[in-house]
Amino acid sequence: MNCFSSMVLVQQLFADRKIPAESAARHALEEAGLINLLAPGSRVAITAGSRGIKNIAGIIKTTADYILSCGCSPYILASMGSHGGGTVSGQLAILGGLGITEDQIGCPVLASDQSLPLRGENGRVFYVNSLAFDFDHIIVINRIKPHTSFHGPFESGLMKMSAVGLGGPAGASLIHSQGVQSLPGIIPQAARAVLKGLPIALGVAILEDSFENTMLIKAVPPSLFEETERELLAEARKLLPGIPFEDIDVLVVDEIGKNFSGTGMDTNVIGRLRIQGVPEPAVPSVKRIVALGLAADSRGNGYGIGLADFTTRRLVESIDCRAMHLNAMTSTFIQRAMLPMSLPDDLTAINAAVKSLGNVGPEEVRLVRIRNTLQLDRLLVSRSLAGEARQNKSLKILKDPFPISFGPGNIIDPF
């Protein structure tokens, strides 16, 4: 069986809205009058999450440098809930992989696996990273983006960073334990408790274009977190890239990983949630998903592998089960950590996925191959989808049908 004798290379025609991130960050801080918000000589924490946000190290360094210029002492505070295995070393390793280290940023990078209680509305108790109470001011930095597990007025952004990122392992666990249906309500409750109980000086919201390049950096006062995030999330939804076909037989994902999405594969892209009791999205409709490899930057956390139907032994062997299981248990979405059918290599796994469709011939299968769910500007499609691609004005054919090359069973050709 050979599904790869005639693949077509396609480009999605996204608008490039990239801006120089570091100068934009400094301009935002100056325009917000940060210098007037910080007490001279104060200790200022800058939140740093686990997401692979484009230019995040430069944005954080610019913020730290600006704080220094204000006569204050900046510190980076690891703010990633239970990611990094919930350990200090794991959190610091994730930040190091993002280029966020003391040597590179020029200020101390701190992490803690301890959380302290904080009372919110109606006396409800939440938890916050214990180190957060040691600072005179805190600057919350995060990208505004649709979430991969729930939808509401606040998804991934400043509110979630305040509630879950700053919550540490205990805070993240408490919030997720309420169930996915409760997340749209409990996240703003927890964020409001943090905004009231901690010295949040400013938020720095990042918006990315469809290429995942920085297109906007906006400094937001705490009183406007909710209003501003609602507006930016609506814009982010319009910019979120996807797969330009609604009906797909087999989706091949070269790499999954936490550096691409909190769920390894962005559920908004693949059309799967795998959350017990929650209906699956109607589009895109993907019959089989094949995950080939785990990105090195995911540091063994294979969370999201359960979204696939087939995978390779090399991916399974690269998983750090402790990190993945902790992630799944904290989120409560345990199906996302369940292992799919594991095959010896890429070719065998993809062919197995096609064969499992039943009476669909190799030349008829509607197959799409992507690098990951973050980089969707280029994709490979089977010949059966080439006609639709040519009729889509948002797509451009870069290379007519050509065969895909394999090494010892594994794909070796680049996009």
Summary of the structure (lengths in Angstrom):
residues: 415
radius of gyration: 21.8
end to end distance: 22.5
largest distance: 71.8
contacts: 1504
relative contact order: 0.15
helix: 38%
strand: 24%
